[in-house]
Amino acid sequence: MAYFSVFHNYIKQKKNAIGLPILALIWISFFWGTTWIASKEGVKHMPPMQLVALRQLFGGLLYLLYFLIKKHPWPNKRQWRTILVLSVLNFMLSNGLSTWGVKYISSGLGAIIGSIFPLWIVIISLFRGQKTSWKAVVGLIVAFGGICVIFYDYLNDFLQPEFRFGILLSVIATFTWALSSIYIKENKTNFNPYFSLGLQMLISSVVISSVIGFNGTSVPLSEIPAISWWSIGYLVVFGSVLTFIAFIYALENLPTEISSLYAYINPMVALFFGYLLFDEPLTTAIIIGGTITIIGLYLVNRAIKKK
């Protein structure tokens, strides 16, 4: 009951959108968990940054087409600045590096590292002199510890040299994602956030495509196998379009600490589908780790409720 009481207070304040922020958070928690598997499968058969460029191209075009049909006005100079900043943080760095990283590490390990980003938010807040409840910090650390227990078998990857580059890419990706979350929260504009999202994707796609075209790391489209195209299609629809819409909505209607909690659920989803689709083990460590994670979430929510 305590877990849901935090959300109840915000639901009452959003009478015109009862329950929608919570539903958006649930959607994010599930579908972004499955994108780790889709990304891992996709990059097995093609250059990772080319996958990123194609994903952002198709996703951005869907957004752009919609708003062109609606004849929505284009951004002004100040809004373009925000769009450019977020295109770098959200897509060129965070999404690009995390997809590149999972080329060298397991999807489970990628999901673990992805769950670090709420800790970055707390650390950044501390360095900026903002007051942060010690219970929130403890809760985040405990929850992350639970994720580590769940993926105990994957933690050995940290010791393997061939994974270190992937780990570095993934850690940088989580840091830039945290910066993006804070930037969005503090730099709201009156420009449609979904149109902004589409433009960010297109900009990142053009830049990434230019880079990989210049250094010759792409392959002809005809050589990309069907499995990678299916992965790209899934990532576009559920990763780049529908779930990003839910993410922006949750970020604007829930506190950062709550809207970031999905990062702890994503690895669980990735583990479940890894077990279902790839016969990955379901062990006692997973049950214990899940319990620890829930305790961490409880501590975070209690701290937010008191605040």
C-alpha positions in Angstrom: 0.0 0.0 0.0 2.8 2.4 0.8 4.2 1.8 -2.7 1.0 3.1 -4.4 0.3 5.9 -1.9 3.0 8.1 -3.4 1.4 7.9 -6.8 -2.0 8.5 -5.3 -1.1 12.0 -4.2 -0.1 12.9 -7.7 -3.1 11.4 -9.3 -5.4 13.6 -7.2 -3.4 16.6 -8.5 -3.9 15.6 -12.1 -7.7 15.3 -12.3 -7.7 15.6 -16.0 -5.4 12.7 -16.5 -6.3 10.2 -13.7 -3.9 7.3 -13.7 -2.2 8.1 -17.0 1.2 9.0 -15.5 1.3 5.6 -13.8 0.1 3.8 -16.9 2.9 5.5 -18.8 5.4 4.5 -16.2 4.2 0.8 -16.5 4.5 1.0 -20.3 8.0 2.3 -20.1 9.0 -0.3 -17.5 7.9 -3.1 -19.7 8.7 -2.2 -23.3 12.1 -0.5 -22.7 13.0 -3.8 -21.0 12.3 -5.7 -24.1 14.4 -3.3 -26.3 17.6 -4.6 -24.7 16.9 -8.0 -26.3 15.9 -6.5 -29.6 19.0 -4.4 -29.7 21.3 -7.3 -28.8 19.7 -9.4 -31.6 19.9 -6.6 -34.1 23.6 -5.8 -33.6 24.7 -9.4 -34.0 24.2 -9.1 -37.7 25.1 -5.4 -38.5 27.1 -2.4 -37.3 25.5 -1.1 -34.1 25.7 2.6 -35.1 24.1 1.9 -38.4 21.2 0.2 -36.6 20.9 3.3 -34.4 20.9 5.6 -37.5 18.2 3.6 -39.2 16.1 3.3 -36.0 16.2 7.1 -35.5 15.6 7.8 -39.2 12.4 5.8 -39.4 11.2 6.9 -35.9 11.9 10.5 -36.7 10.1 10.4 -40.0 7.0 9.0 -38.4 6.9 11.9 -36.0 7.7 14.4 -38.7 5.0 13.1 -41.1 2.4 13.4 -38.4 3.2 17.0 -37.5 3.5 18.0 -41.2 0.0 16.7 -41.8 -1.1 18.6 -38.7 0.7 21.7 -40.1 2.3 22.3 -36.7 4.5 25.4 -36.6 8.3 24.8 -36.6 10.4 25.6 -33.6 11.9 29.1 -33.0 15.6 29.8 -32.3 15.5 29.1 -28.6 13.5 25.9 -29.2 16.0 24.7 -31.8 18.8 25.1 -29.3 17.0 22.7 -26.9 16.3 20.3 -29.6 19.9 20.2 -30.7 21.1 19.7 -27.1 18.7 16.8 -26.5 19.5 15.2 -29.9 23.1 14.9 -28.7 22.3 13.7 -25.2 19.3 11.5 -25.9 20.2 9.9 -29.2 23.8 10.4 -30.4 25.3 9.6 -27.0 22.8 7.8 -24.7 20.9 5.6 -27.2 23.9 5.4 -29.6 26.5 4.4 -27.1 24.2 2.0 -25.2 23.4 0.2 -28.5 27.1 0.2 -29.4 28.0 -1.1 -26.0 25.6 -4.1 -26.1 27.6 -5.3 -29.1 30.3 -6.3 -26.7 28.5 -7.1 -23.6 25.4 -9.2 -22.7 22.0 -7.7 -22.8 21.7 -8.4 -19.1 24.8 -6.5 -18.3 23.6 -3.7 -20.5 20.4 -3.6 -18.5 22.3 -3.5 -15.2 24.4 -0.6 -16.3 21.3 1.1 -17.7 19.8 1.0 -14.2 22.6 3.2 -12.9 21.3 6.5 -14.3 19.0 7.4 -11.3 22.2 7.3 -9.2 23.7 9.8 -11.5 20.7 12.0 -11.0 21.2 11.9 -7.2 25.0 12.5 -7.6 24.5 15.4 -9.9 22.0 16.9 -7.5 24.4 16.6 -4.6 27.2 18.3 -6.6 24.8 21.1 -7.4 24.1 21.6 -3.7 20.5 20.4 -3.9 19.1 18.8 -0.8 18.5 15.0 -1.3 17.1 12.7 1.4 19.6 10.1 2.6 16.8 7.6 2.5 16.4 8.2 -1.2 20.2 7.7 -1.7 20.1 4.5 0.3 17.1 3.2 -1.5 18.6 3.8 -4.9 21.8 2.0 -3.9 19.9 -0.9 -2.4 17.7 -1.2 -5.5 20.8 -1.2 -7.7 22.4 -3.9 -5.5 19.3 -6.0 -6.0 19.7 -5.7 -9.8 23.3 -6.8 -9.4 22.2 -9.9 -7.5 19.6 -10.7 -10.1 22.2 -10.6 -12.8 24.9 -12.3 -10.7 26.0 -14.6 -13.5 26.5 -11.6 -15.8 28.7 -9.7 -13.3 31.7 -11.8 -14.3 31.6 -9.9 -17.6 33.1 -7.0 -15.8 36.3 -8.9 -15.4 36.6 -9.8 -19.1 38.8 -7.4 -21.1 36.7 -7.8 -24.3 33.7 -6.4 -22.4 35.4 -3.4 -20.9 35.0 -1.2 -23.9 31.3 -2.0 -24.0 31.0 -1.3 -20.3 32.7 2.1 -20.8 30.3 3.0 -23.6 27.3 1.9 -21.5 28.3 3.9 -18.4 28.8 7.1 -20.5 25.4 6.4 -22.0 23.7 6.3 -18.6 25.4 9.5 -17.5 24.2 11.4 -20.6 20.7 10.0 -20.1 20.7 11.4 -16.6 21.8 14.8 -17.9 19.1 14.7 -20.5 16.4 13.9 -17.9 17.5 16.8 -15.7 17.8 19.2 -18.8 14.3 18.3 -19.9 12.9 18.9 -16.4 14.6 22.3 -16.1 14.2 23.6 -19.7 10.6 23.2 -20.5 9.4 25.1 -23.6 6.0 25.6 -25.1 7.1 23.6 -28.2 5.4 20.3 -28.7 7.7 17.7 -27.0 6.7 14.9 -29.5 7.5 17.1 -32.5 10.8 17.9 -30.7 11.5 14.2 -30.2 11.0 13.5 -33.9 13.4 16.3 -34.9 15.9 15.1 -32.4 15.8 11.6 -34.0 16.2 13.0 -37.5 19.1 15.2 -36.5 20.9 12.3 -34.7 20.3 10.0 -37.7 21.8 12.4 -40.2 24.9 13.0 -38.0 25.5 9.4 -37.2 24.9 8.3 -40.8 27.4 10.9 -41.9 30.0 9.7 -39.4 29.7 6.0 -40.3 29.6 6.8 -44.0 32.8 8.8 -43.7 34.7 6.1 -41.8 33.2 3.3 -43.8 31.7 1.3 -40.9 28.3 0.8 -42.5 27.1 -2.1 -44.8 24.8 -2.0 -47.8 21.2 -2.2 -46.9 20.8 -5.3 -49.0 23.2 -7.1 -46.8 21.3 -6.5 -43.6 19.4 -9.8 -42.7 15.7 -10.0 -42.0 16.2 -10.6 -38.3 18.0 -7.2 -38.0 15.2 -5.5 -39.9 12.6 -7.0 -37.6 14.7 -5.8 -34.6 14.8 -2.3 -36.1 11.0 -2.3 -36.7 10.4 -3.3 -33.1 12.8 -0.7 -31.8 11.2 2.0 -34.0 7.6 1.3 -33.0 8.0 0.3 -29.3 11.3 1.9 -28.5 11.5 5.1 -30.4 7.9 6.1 -30.8 5.3 4.8 -28.4 7.5 4.4 -25.4 9.3 7.7 -25.8 5.8 9.4 -25.9 5.0 7.7 -22.6 8.4 8.6 -21.2 8.0 12.3 -21.9 4.5 12.2 -20.4 5.7 10.5 -17.3 8.7 12.9 -17.0 6.5 15.9 -17.1 3.9 14.6 -14.7 5.9 12.7 -12.1 8.9 13.7 -10.0 12.3 12.7 -11.5 12.9 10.2 -8.7 9.6 8.4 -9.5 9.8 8.7 -13.3 13.3 7.1 -13.1 12.2 4.0 -11.2 11.5 2.2 -14.4 15.2 1.6 -14.8 15.0 -1.0 -12.0 12.2 -2.9 -13.7 13.7 -2.9 -17.2 16.4 -5.4 -16.3 13.8 -7.8 -14.8 11.8 -7.6 -18.0 15.0 -8.2 -20.0 15.8 -11.2 -17.8 12.3 -12.7 -18.2 12.3 -12.5 -22.0 15.8 -13.8 -22.1 14.6 -16.8 -20.2 11.5 -17.2 -22.3 13.2 -16.7 -25.7 16.8 -17.7 -25.2 16.5 -20.2 -22.3 18.6 -18.1 -20.0 18.6 -19.4 -16.4 16.0 -18.4 -13.8 17.8 -18.9 -10.5 17.4 -18.3 -6.8 19.6 -15.2 -7.1 16.8 -13.7 -9.3 14.2 -14.2 -6.6 16.5 -12.8 -3.9 17.6 -9.9 -6.0 14.0 -9.1 -6.9 13.1 -8.8 -3.2 16.1 -6.5 -2.5 15.1 -4.3 -5.5 11.5 -4.0 -4.1 12.9 -3.0 -0.7 15.0 -0.3 -2.4 12.0 1.0 -4.3 10.1 1.1 -1.0 12.8 3.2 0.6 12.8 5.7 -2.3 9.1 6.1 -2.3 9.0 6.6 1.5 11.6 9.3 1.2 9.6 11.0 -1.6 6.4 10.8 0.3 7.9 12.5 3.4 9.5 15.2 1.2 
